[in-house]
């Protein structure tokens, strides 16, 4: 790389378009100001957690060693930004992403009008919006831990997994922990705190049952790129030891453990067993021992409101669990709404499973329910997008996805047609999944029947518009296959389509047994006995 190109690239990287700053509340006695600076570079997000101190603090950083720091930095870049700039920087000195991180380090110090040596730093590809902040106190002692964590792509077990380079790559699944104290720590106490923090982190990974990415049969102890910064306070008493038998060590260990668990929940959807259990506040209607209760979430999904739709789905799941549901089905594209692409685009769609799907898996596990969730999926290998249904069993196992075979018109032009798939075995029952218009022709249902399906579930977004069906398609599919077909439609209105009188239907033997409709979000329940058929349940 020539000098001109070098300077141009450096200039590009050190410019940071700060969109907004978010302040973080810290205890007054740790005497620090923390904020997240959010920006964008080359079309990808870039965020920096900057913690400033009113005076120099004795600090130990796994990236910088011992220093007298006036600030600490945790730099987060979008994973694709790390990849892109890591490749561009590889020509500088062969260190790729690490060099990019060092330029951000230098640029941040310059923004703060500090020497680079006065800013402790670390870097990550985890989203800074998933930062966890935990404070622990005892008497005159205060410890605050700020952690970001990702452990799905780079978890390792030290002592088992191999290292592959000396200097090099960009962060890829990193646990970064910043520890602030109010009391003075000696250099020895700072050094010992690294052990205590690491023990707390490793205990969190063990409690979450995170396996090594490289040796999945063993428990992970960390990721290959973890970093720690420990900052001494300025008040007495002074501590010279921070091991687990000391009170300050106890606080450091507990805060690190709790913060890593919270950060992995936000970033990766990893939760402690039992932590996602819903508490029933009402008694569920009685159910025959041989019956399965199907809950149909007739959802008013708002197009483009991903966070809101996720919250509505989780609330519906909680209500269905309280009513004794065994299987819970959402409509087609419940997470996104139907006409979402024109509003928020598709770049945000993540490969399956993302953190939210992992959270749903924890909910399924802790509440012993199976979930069928309509969402937009990106194929991890090809990058192609699909209108999909995720299937999660009662153990919280992500059983895979079914991809819609018949995307409809321009509104689903973002979606690539799926090629069908085999039934999913849930509770020992082969379940065939179709999506909306896949039921319009007989072949998809017939293929599932030929593969042994015992029931067909069809999450849908099918408004009752003349000429758009469904007519008697659902009844005919049940007659042709001899299988019950349960269609879970949606409700509500989008500016382009009115779903408010759409029907959710149970069809068997060529007849419509039940039909449900509501102008607002509502759950409908049917109990299914393979020998006795269906019975409507009044919650």
N, C-alpha and C positions, 0 to 999 in steps of 0.2 A: 504494500500500500504506500503510495507516494505521500510526501509531506503535506501537499495541498489537500489531498483526500483525507488524510489523517486529521488535519485541522477542521475541515468541513464536518467530518463526522463528530468530532469532539464538540463542536459548536452545536450541532443538532442535539446531541445527548444532554448537554448541560442546560439547554433551554427547557423549562418546565412550565407548561401552561396550567397554572393553578386555578381550577374551577371554583373550589370552595374549601373552606377549612372547617373541620369539626372538632370542637374542644371536648376533652375528656375530663370528667371530674376525678380528681385525686385527693387523698387525705391531705389536709393542710400541713400536717407535721412532716410529710416527706419532702415538702418545699420544692415542688417541681410543677412545671406547666407542660401539659401534653395536648397535642392536637394532631389530627390526621389531615394532611394536605392531599387533595385529590386533583388529578390532572389527566391528560391524555397525550399519548405519543404514537405517531404513525397509526392512528385509528384504534389503539388499544389503551385500556386504563393503566394508570400508573399512580400509586398512592404511597405516601410516606408518613409513618408515625414519627413525629419529632418530639422529644422530651427535652426541655431546657431546664437548667439549674441556675439559681442566682449567683452561684460561686463555683469554683472548681471543686469537683468531687472525685475522690479516689475511686477508680473504676477498674474492674477486670472484665475484659472482653475476649471471647474466644476467637475473634477476628483481629483484634488490635493489641492484645496483651494488657499489661498494666498501664494506665494513663490517668492523668488528671483531666477529667472531662467536664466540659461546660454543657454538653448535650449528648443525647443518644438517638440513634436513627435505626428504624426498621423499615427498609425499603421494599415495597411490594410492586412487582410488575406482572402484567398478564402473562400466563404461560407462553402464549405465542409471541409476545414481545421479547421475552427472554430468549426464545429460540431464534427469532429473527436477528436481534442485535448480537446475540452470542456468535452467530455465524459471521456477521459483519466484523466483529471485533477479533475474531480468531486470527486474522492476519496481523494484528498488532504485535502480540507476543506469545500467541499460542494458547491463551488462557480463556478466550471466548467470553462466556457469561460473567466470569469473575471480573474481567476487565471492565465490562459494562457496569457492574455493581460498584467498582472503585471510582468510576467517573461520576456516578450519582453521589457517592460519598463526598467526593471533592466538591461537586456542585452544591450540595446541601450545606457544607461548611462555608462556602463562599456566600450563599444566601443568608446564612446566620451571622456573617461577618466574624467567623471564627477560623482559627487554623484547623487544617484537616486533622491534626494530631489531638485536637480538643473535642473531637466528635467520635464517640464509639459507634460502631455500625454493624449491621447484619442485613441480610437480604432474603427474600422469599418470593415464591409464586403464589402463595396463599393470599386470598383477598383480605385486605386490611379491614374491610367492613365486617369481617368475621372475627375481629379481635375480641379476646376475652380479658376482662379486668377483674381481678380478685384481690381483696384486701383482708388480711388477718391481723388481729390485735390481741395483745395480752399485757395488761398493766401499761408500762411506759413504752412498750414495743409495738411498732407498726411495720408491716411488710405488705407491699403491693406488687403483684405480678401482672404484667401485660404480656399476653401470649398470642401468637398466631400459630396455626398448626394445620398441616396436611400430611396424611399418611397412607394415601391410596396408591401412589405410584413409586414410592422410594423407601418404603419401610424395610429395615434390615434387622438382623439379629447379630450383634457384635459377637465375635468368636466363632461364627458359622459362615456368614456370607463373605464373599470375596470382594476386595477393592480392585478397581480397574484403572485408576490413574493417580498421578501425583498432584498435578495442578490442572484445573479445567472447568468443568461444565457449569451450566446454569442451575439454580435451585429447581428441584422437581420433587415436591413433597417434602416440606421442611417444617420442623418445630423450632420456633424462635421464642426465647423466654427472656424478658427483661425484668429484673428484680430491683425494686426500690426499697430502701429502709430509711427509718428516721434516725437510727443510732449510728454511731461511728463503728466501722469495721476495720480491723487491722488487715494488712495484706494477707496474712495467714488465714484470717477469717474469710476474706474474699475468695481465696483459693479453695478453702474447704467447702464453701457454699456451692461450687460447681458440682461437687459430688452429691450434695443434698438435693440440688435442683434436678440433677440427672436421675437420682433415685425416685423422686416424685414423678418425673416424666415417664420413666419406665414402668412404675406402678400403674400410672394411668393407662398406658398401652396394654398392660396385662389385664387390668380390670375391664377394658373395652374389648379384650380378646382380639387385638389387631395382630394379624399374622405377617410374617416377612413377605415382602413382594417377591423376593428372589427364591426363598425356600418356604413355600406356603404351609408346610407341615410344622413349622416352628414359630414360636412367639417372637414378635418384634420387640426390640429394646429401644429403638429410636429410628430416625431416618439417616441417610448418609450425609446430610448437609445441615444438621442441627446446629444452632448457635445459642449462646447465652451471654448476656451482659448483666453484671451485678454492680450496683451503684451504692456506695457507702452514704449514710446520712451524715448529719453534722452535729447531732445532739448526743449527750451522754445517756446511759452508760455506754462505754466502749466494749465491744465484743471481740475477743481474740479467737473464738471457736464457734463454728456454725454447723456442727454435726447434729444428728438427730436427737442426742440426749440433752442438747441445750434448748432453751425456750425459743431463742431466735431461730435456731435450726428447725425446730418443729413448725414454726410459722412459715418459714421459707418452703419447707417440704410440702406442707398442706396447701399453701397457696399455689405452688407450682402444679401439684397433682390436680387440684380443682380447675385451674385455668386451662391446662392441657385438655382435660375432659370437655370443658365448655367449648374450647376452640375447635376441637375435632367434631363436636356435635354440629357447630355452625358450618364448618367448612366441608366436612365429609358425611354428615348425617350419622355419626357413630355415637351411640348412647349406651349408658350402663344398663344391663338387664333390669327390667322392672321400672325404669325411669319414665317410660312412655305409657304406662298403664293408665287407663281411664277409670275413674271411680264412678260407679253407677249410683245415681241419686234416686232412681225409681225402680220399681220391681218390673222385670220383663214379663210380657204375656207368656202363659204356659206354652210349651212345645212338646210334641210327642218325641220320645227318645230316638226314634229312627229318622226323624225329620231334620232337614237342614233349613235354616231360616235365611232367605235371600233378602237383602235390603237393597232397594233400588233408589239411588240418590237422584231424584228428579231435579237437577241443579239449574239455577239461573247463573250461568257462567258469563262474566263480563269480558268482552274481547280485549285482549292485551293486558288485562290486570292479573299478572301472574301471581304476585304475592297475595292479592285478595282472593283469587280463585283457590289457591292452595289453602288459605285459611278457611274458606268455606267448605272445602273438601274435608279437611281435618275435623272441623266442627261436625259435619255430617257423619263422619266415621265414628266420632265420639257418641253421638246420639244413637246411631245404629247399634253400637256395642251395648249401650245401656238397655236396648230393647231386645237383646239376645241374638243379634245377627251372627251368622256363621260366615257368610260370604257377603261382601259389600261391592256393589257395582256402580261406577260413575258413568255419565254419558261420554260420547265421543268428544275428544279435545276438551275435557273438563278443566284441565289446567290452564288452557289458553283462551277459551272461548273460540267460536268457529271462525269469525272473520278477523283473526288477530294479525295476520301477516302484513296487511296494508297499514296497520297501526304501529307495530313495533318491529317489523321485519323478522328475519330468521337467524341473524348472526348469533344471537344469544343462546340458541338451542344447543344443549350440551349432549355429549355421548351418554348413553344409558349404561349404568345407573348414575345419575348425578346425586348431589347431597340430599335433595328432597326425597328422591326415591329411596335412598338409604334410610332416611327418617321414617318413611312409610313402612319400610321393612321392620324397623324397630317397633313401630306401633302394632304391626301385625303380629310380631313375635310376643310382645308383652300382653296382648289382649286376645291371643289365640283366634284370630280371624284371618280369612283370605280376602285379598283385595284385587280388584280388576279396575285399573285406573287409565282413563283416556288422556293421552298427552302427545306432545310433539317430540320426535326422537331423531337424533343424529347418529348415523352409523359411524362407529369409531374408526373403522378402517377406510371406508369409501368416502365418508363425509356426506353421503346422501341423506336427505331428510325424509321422514316417514310420519304419517298419521297412524299412531300406534296405541295399543293397549298393553300396559305392563301387568304381569300376573305375579302376585306375591302370595306364598302359602302361609299356613298358620305358624310355621316355625320361623317366619321372617326370611325365608329363602326366596331370592329373586329368581323366579323360574324362567324368565325371559319375556319377550314381547311378541305380540301379533301385529303385523303391519297391514294396513288396509290395502286391498287388492284393486279397488275401483275408486280412486280419487275422483272427485266431481268438479269439472269445469275449472274456470279461472281462479275461483276462491281457494281451491286446493292445488293450484299449479306448483306451489312450493314443494309438494309431496310426491315422492317417487312411489310407484305402485309396489306393494309387497308381492311375494311369490307364494303366499299361503303358508301353511305350517301345520304341524301335528298338534293333536289335543294336548292340553296341560293336565296332568294328573293331580287333582286336588282332593284331599280326603279319600283317596282311593278311587275317585271318579274321573274318567277321562272327559275333560271339558273342552269343547270346541268353541273358539272365539271368532266372531265375525264383527265387522264394523259397518253399520248403517247400510250403504248401498251394496255392500257385499252380499246382502240377502236378496237383492233384486233379481239375480240370476240363480238358477239351481245348482250350478257346478261347485261353488265354494262349499256350500253346506253338504253336498253329496260327497265331496272328498273327505271332509271331516268325519262323516258317517262311515265311510269306507275304512278310515283309520281307527275306528273303534270309539268315537265320541258317544257319550251317553246323554249329553245335554248340550245345547247351543246357547251361548250368551252373545248378545249383539248390542254393545254400547252404540248409541246413535245420536245424531243431531239432525232430525228429520222433521222439518216444519210441515204442517198440513196445507201445502200449496197445490192448487189444481195442476195436474200434469206432472207432478214430481213424486207421485206415489205416497205411501207405499201400497195403496190398494189392498189386495189380499195376499201380498207377497209373503208376509210372515206366516199366515195360515198355510199357504201352499208349501212353504219350506218344511213346516212341521209334518204335513201330510206325506210329502215325498220321502223324507228321511225316517219317519216314524219316531222322531226325537222331539222332546219339548224345546221350544224356542222362547227365550226370555229376552225381550227387547227393553233396554233402559234408555229412554229418550231424555231430552232436556226440556227446560221451560225458559221463560224470559223472552226479552226482545233485544235484538241487536238492530242498529239502524237499517241494515240490509235485509234482515229476515225476522219474522215473528214466530217464535217457538212456543208462545204462551198457551196454545191449545194442543200442542203436540202430545201424543199418547205414548206411554210405556205399556207394553203388552206382554201377556203370557199366553202363548199358543201351544196347543198339543193336539195330536190326532186330527189336524186340519181345521181345528176350531179355535176361536179366540175365547179363552177361558176368563181372562181378566183384562181390563184396560184402566189405566190410571192417568189422570191429567190434573194439573194444578197451575195456576198463573204465577205462583211464587215457588221458591225452593221448598221441596217437601220430600220426605222419605216414605216409600211404600214398601210393604213387607208381604212376602208369601213364604209359606212353609212347603217344602217339597219332600215328599216320600216317594222313592222310586217305584214302589208298588201301588201306593194309594193316590199318587198325583199331587196336585197343588191345593193349598188352602190359604185364602186371604187372611192376613193377621191385622187386627185393629190394635194399634199401639195404645 
